[in-house]
Amino acid sequence: MEKILIEVCMGSSCFSRGNKRNLELLQEYIRKEQLEETVELRGRLCAGSCKKGPNIMIDGNLYSGVTPSLLKTLLQSLSSRKR
């Protein structure tokens, strides 16, 4: 089974706008839902959409303005897709 790739922009703009918290939430969610075998979490350098940040890429799809509530929705759809 191919893993879902989640890349969190670690650029200073995205990180200060919320990706620090989003990264913590991702790590907690992956651990809590035992998704270590199906999700690969990576940090990445600037995604090039700083003004729209915080940015997160999931399987090559860029999501901008990611809030904790949007992140939760994205994660729920991913976990149901891979179970």
N, C-alpha and C positions, 0 to 999 in steps of 0.2 A: 504494500500500500504506500502510495506517495504521500509524503508529509505536506501539511498545509504550511506555507512559509509566511510568517508575519515579520515584517521589517519595520522597526520603530525608528523614525528620524531622530538622530541624536544631535542635530545642528542646534546651535545655541538658541535660535528663535523658537523652534518647535519644543525644545526641552524646557525652556522657561515658560512657554505658553501652556504647558500641560502634559507633555510627553513624559516628564519625570513621574508624575502620578499614573499616567496610562501604563507605563512600563511596570510599575509596581502592581497595578491591577491585573495586567496580563500574566505576570509571574504567579500571582496568587490564584488566578482562575485556572491556569494550566495545571498547577499543583493540585488544587482542590478537586478538579474534574478528572484528574489522572490522564491528561492528554499529552504527556511527554512523548509517547510513541507516535502520535499523529500530528503534532504541531512542532515546528522548528521556529524558535524565536531568535531574531538577530537585530542588532543595532546597525544602523546605516548612516552614512554621511548625508548631507543635505539632499533632499528630494527635489529641490528646485522650485518649490511652491511655498516659500517662506511666509508670504503674506497671507496664505490660506491656512497656515498651521494651527494646531499641531497636525502633522501628517503621519499616516501609517499606511504601509502597503501590505495587502493580503493577497498572496498568489498573483502578484504583478498588478493588482488593481489599487490605485491610489485613493485613499480616503482622506479628505482634508477637514479641518475644524473638528477633529475628533475629541468629543467630550467623554467623560466617564460613562454617561448614559448611552451614547451612541456606541461606544466600545462594547458595552455589555450586550447590546442588541446584535452587533456583529459577531461577537463570540458565541452567543446562543445559536445563531444560524450556522456557524461553523461546526459546533459540537454536534448538532443534529444531523448535519451533512455527513459527518465522518463516523457515526455510530451504527 
